Amino acid sequence: MNIYVKKSLQLLLSTLALSSLMAQAQDKSPWSVGAGLISTESPYAGTDNRTLLLPMINYEGEKLTFRGFALDYKLVENKGFNWSVILEPGQFFDSSDSDLAEIKAFDDRKISLYAGSKVSYTTGYGSLSASASHDILGHGDGAKLKARYSYPFKLSKQIMLIPSFGVELSSSKVSNYYYGVTKGESNTFDAYELGSTVNYNAGMLLSYQLNKKWNVSAMINYTQLDSDIEDSPIIDTSSISTAMMSVSYQF
């Protein structure tokens, strides 16, 4: 799984989660399958934009939710408030994806797996969620805090528009592992160390419920990178944009 797949999975998971707002309003099976055609970019220098087709199998039960590679198990559910434990993949970078020899010489950044806790609260004013998790594979070996707000606009019985805004704080260990340069790692770049970083993101989802079984969605997402990430010698952008179209079938 390279950086493109990671970013694409995050967007596809977000889309499926937001699209489920429409599905919850109808009495449906917890099982669905989906696929997304995603155009995404990598922040790493010398890497090109990619377009990927990703399949997904999803389960949304009373307590357990499984979307692709992410798990969510509700511990408490009461009047719009949920508290759950989560397991979700982090990022990964294969240096061979870059066209630049000086980047290819870097060590790969291995995939991380984050385990933690999440709280969410849904009212007539939208949905707000926050999570705290830690890498359990010991690669980034750090923690992440995330918060997200979304508000669904039901344009018709079949069409829903959902804007969302989020923030993600990564500890210095995570930031340095994925975006830093350790001493002696490169003959081209000086060592570069980051502190904790904060990325901001905004997205817009348009979901169309064709019938009781089929849903089609389109989504765009923009992430503004922390200035410390932007200044890293292995990064050549200040932001990441991703666009996606997906289709899902509810059993």
C-alpha positions as CSV (number, residue, x, y, z in Angstrom):
1,M,0.0,0.0,0.0
2,N,1.7,3.2,-1.1
3,I,0.8,6.8,-0.2
4,Y,-1.7,7.0,-3.1
5,V,-3.6,3.9,-1.8
6,K,-3.6,5.3,1.8
7,K,-4.9,8.6,0.8
8,S,-7.5,7.0,-1.4
9,L,-8.7,4.6,1.3
10,Q,-9.1,7.5,3.7
11,L,-11.3,9.3,1.3
12,L,-13.3,6.2,0.3
13,L,-13.8,5.4,4.0
14,S,-15.0,8.9,4.7
15,T,-17.4,8.8,1.7
16,L,-18.9,5.5,2.7
17,A,-19.3,6.7,6.3
18,L,-21.0,9.9,5.2
19,S,-23.1,8.1,2.6
20,S,-24.4,5.7,5.4
21,L,-26.3,8.7,6.7
22,M,-28.8,8.1,3.9
23,A,-28.8,4.4,4.3
24,Q,-29.5,4.7,8.0
25,A,-32.7,6.5,7.2
26,Q,-33.9,3.4,5.4
27,D,-34.2,-0.2,6.7
28,K,-31.3,-1.9,5.0
29,S,-29.0,-4.8,5.4
30,P,-25.7,-4.0,7.2
31,W,-23.7,-5.5,4.3
32,S,-22.7,-3.6,1.2
33,V,-20.0,-3.7,-1.5
34,G,-18.5,-0.7,-3.2
35,A,-15.8,0.6,-5.5
36,G,-14.3,4.0,-6.0
37,L,-12.5,5.7,-8.9
38,I,-10.1,8.0,-7.2
39,S,-7.7,10.7,-8.5
40,T,-5.2,11.6,-5.8
41,E,-1.8,13.1,-5.3
42,S,1.2,12.5,-3.1
43,P,3.1,15.2,-1.2
44,Y,6.4,13.5,-1.7
45,A,8.8,15.1,-4.2
46,G,9.0,13.5,-7.7
47,T,5.8,11.5,-7.4
48,D,3.0,11.9,-9.9
49,N,-0.8,12.0,-9.5
50,R,-2.5,8.6,-9.7
51,T,-6.0,7.4,-10.6
52,L,-7.0,4.2,-8.9
53,L,-10.0,1.9,-8.8
54,L,-10.4,0.5,-5.3
55,P,-13.0,-2.1,-4.2
56,M,-14.5,-2.2,-0.7
57,I,-16.6,-4.5,1.4
58,N,-18.5,-2.9,4.3
59,Y,-20.5,-4.0,7.3
60,E,-22.4,-1.7,9.5
61,G,-24.0,-3.5,12.4
62,E,-25.6,-2.4,15.7
63,K,-22.2,-2.3,17.4
64,L,-19.5,-3.2,14.9
65,T,-18.7,-1.3,11.8
66,F,-16.2,-2.5,9.2
67,R,-15.3,-0.4,6.2
68,G,-12.4,-1.7,4.1
69,F,-9.5,-1.8,6.5
70,A,-11.0,0.2,9.4
71,L,-12.9,-1.1,12.4
72,D,-15.2,0.7,14.8
73,Y,-16.9,-1.0,17.8
74,K,-19.4,1.0,19.8
75,L,-19.1,0.8,23.6
76,V,-21.7,3.4,24.4
77,E,-24.6,4.6,22.3
78,N,-27.1,7.1,23.8
79,K,-29.3,9.7,22.2
80,G,-26.9,10.7,19.4
81,F,-23.8,10.2,21.4
82,N,-21.4,7.3,20.6
83,W,-18.2,6.2,22.2
84,S,-16.2,3.5,20.4
85,V,-12.9,1.8,20.0
86,I,-11.3,2.1,16.6
87,L,-8.6,0.4,14.4
88,E,-7.5,2.1,11.2
89,P,-4.6,2.1,8.8
90,G,-2.1,4.9,8.6
91,Q,0.1,5.9,5.8
92,F,3.1,4.4,3.9
93,F,5.6,5.7,1.4
94,D,7.6,3.5,-1.0
95,S,10.5,5.7,-2.0
96,S,10.7,3.9,-5.4
97,D,7.4,5.7,-6.3
98,S,9.5,8.9,-6.8
99,D,11.2,9.8,-10.1
100,L,14.0,11.6,-8.2
101,A,17.2,9.6,-7.5
102,E,17.8,11.5,-4.2
103,I,14.3,10.5,-3.0
104,K,14.6,6.9,-4.2
105,A,17.7,6.6,-1.9
106,F,15.6,7.2,1.2
107,D,14.3,4.4,3.4
108,D,10.7,3.4,2.9
109,R,8.2,4.7,5.4
110,K,6.3,1.6,6.5
111,I,2.6,1.3,7.0
112,S,1.3,2.2,10.5
113,L,-1.8,0.8,12.2
114,Y,-3.6,3.0,14.7
115,A,-5.7,1.8,17.6
116,G,-7.6,4.1,19.9
117,S,-10.9,5.6,20.9
118,K,-13.5,7.8,19.2
119,V,-16.4,9.9,20.4
120,S,-19.1,11.4,18.2
121,Y,-22.3,13.3,18.7
122,T,-25.1,13.9,16.1
123,T,-27.8,16.4,16.4
124,G,-30.0,18.5,14.1
125,Y,-27.0,20.8,13.8
126,G,-24.7,18.2,12.3
127,S,-22.3,15.5,13.4
128,L,-19.1,16.1,15.4
129,S,-16.5,13.4,16.0
130,A,-13.1,13.3,17.7
131,S,-10.6,10.5,18.1
132,A,-7.2,9.7,19.7
133,S,-5.1,6.8,18.5
134,H,-1.6,5.4,18.7
135,D,0.5,3.4,16.2
136,I,0.6,-0.2,17.4
137,L,3.0,-1.5,14.8
138,G,5.9,0.7,16.1
139,H,6.7,2.3,12.8
140,G,5.6,5.9,13.3
141,D,5.4,4.9,17.0
142,G,3.4,8.0,17.8
143,A,-0.1,9.3,18.3
144,K,-2.8,11.1,16.3
145,L,-5.7,13.3,17.3
146,K,-8.5,14.0,14.8
147,A,-11.7,16.0,14.8
148,R,-14.3,16.3,12.1
149,Y,-17.6,18.1,11.6
150,S,-20.2,17.4,8.9
151,Y,-23.7,18.7,8.2
152,P,-26.0,16.9,5.7
153,F,-28.3,18.9,3.4
154,K,-31.0,16.7,2.1
155,L,-31.8,18.3,-1.3
156,S,-34.4,15.7,-2.1
157,K,-35.6,12.2,-1.1
158,Q,-32.7,10.8,-3.1
159,I,-30.0,13.4,-3.0
160,M,-27.8,14.6,-0.1
161,L,-25.0,17.1,0.0
162,I,-22.6,16.8,2.9
163,P,-19.8,19.4,3.5
164,S,-17.3,18.5,6.2
165,F,-14.3,20.1,7.9
166,G,-11.6,18.4,9.9
167,V,-8.3,18.8,11.7
168,E,-5.6,16.2,12.3
169,L,-2.7,16.6,14.8
170,S,0.2,14.2,14.6
171,S,2.8,13.8,17.3
172,S,6.5,14.7,16.6
173,K,7.3,11.0,16.3
174,V,4.7,10.4,13.5
175,S,5.7,13.6,11.7
176,N,9.4,12.9,11.8
177,Y,9.0,9.3,10.6
178,Y,6.9,10.2,7.5
179,Y,8.3,13.6,6.7
180,G,11.6,14.1,8.4
181,V,15.2,13.3,7.4
182,T,17.3,11.5,9.9
183,K,21.0,12.2,10.2
184,G,23.0,10.1,7.8
185,E,19.9,9.0,5.8
186,S,20.7,11.2,2.8
187,N,23.8,12.4,1.1
188,T,21.8,15.1,-0.6
189,F,19.7,16.6,2.2
190,D,20.6,17.9,5.6
191,A,18.9,16.3,8.6
192,Y,15.4,17.8,9.1
193,E,13.4,17.4,12.3
194,L,9.7,18.3,12.8
195,G,7.7,18.9,15.9
196,S,4.0,17.9,16.2
197,T,2.1,19.0,13.1
198,V,-1.5,20.0,12.3
199,N,-3.2,19.4,9.0
200,Y,-6.6,20.9,8.1
201,N,-9.0,19.4,5.6
202,A,-12.3,20.2,4.0
203,G,-14.5,18.0,1.8
204,M,-17.8,18.0,-0.1
205,L,-19.9,14.8,-0.8
206,L,-22.8,14.5,-3.1
207,S,-24.7,11.3,-2.6
208,Y,-27.5,10.0,-4.8
209,Q,-29.6,7.0,-3.7
210,L,-30.7,5.4,-7.0
211,N,-33.0,2.9,-5.3
212,K,-33.1,0.8,-2.1
213,K,-30.0,-1.1,-3.2
214,W,-27.7,1.3,-5.2
215,N,-26.0,4.5,-4.2
216,V,-23.7,6.7,-6.3
217,S,-21.5,9.3,-4.7
218,A,-19.0,12.0,-5.7
219,M,-16.6,13.7,-3.4
220,I,-13.7,16.2,-3.4
221,N,-11.3,16.7,-0.5
222,Y,-8.6,19.3,0.2
223,T,-5.9,19.0,2.8
224,Q,-3.7,21.9,3.9
225,L,-0.4,20.6,5.2
226,D,1.4,22.0,8.2
227,S,4.2,24.4,7.4
228,D,6.8,22.1,9.0
229,I,5.7,19.4,6.6
230,E,5.7,21.8,3.6
231,D,9.3,22.8,4.5
232,S,10.6,19.2,4.5
233,P,13.1,18.6,1.7
234,I,11.3,15.5,0.7
235,I,7.9,17.3,0.3
236,D,7.2,19.5,-2.7
237,T,3.6,20.8,-2.0
238,S,1.7,22.7,0.6
239,S,-1.6,20.9,0.0
240,I,-3.2,17.7,-1.3
241,S,-6.4,17.5,-3.4
242,T,-8.3,14.3,-4.0
243,A,-11.4,13.6,-6.1
244,M,-13.5,10.5,-6.2
245,M,-16.6,8.9,-7.6
246,S,-18.0,5.7,-6.0
247,V,-20.8,3.2,-6.3
248,S,-22.1,0.9,-3.6
249,Y,-24.7,-1.9,-3.5
250,Q,-26.6,-2.8,-0.3
251,F,-27.5,-6.4,0.1
